Amino acid sequence: MVSKKIETFVNEIKLINWLEKSGNPNEKYYMFFSLYKACDECGKHYMEFWEQ
């Protein structure tokens, strides 16, 4: 029973087009193309916010 549910889940998740909007500009979210740049430019600000 559990293995059937996992199999169904995996098959359905394969249908998601994960990269459908990749490369398109987005004004709603901050987009960083480097994890290092994201942490350096934005990470400290968010950490300070969540630690309050």
Beta strands, then each sheet from edge to edge (+ up, - down):
end
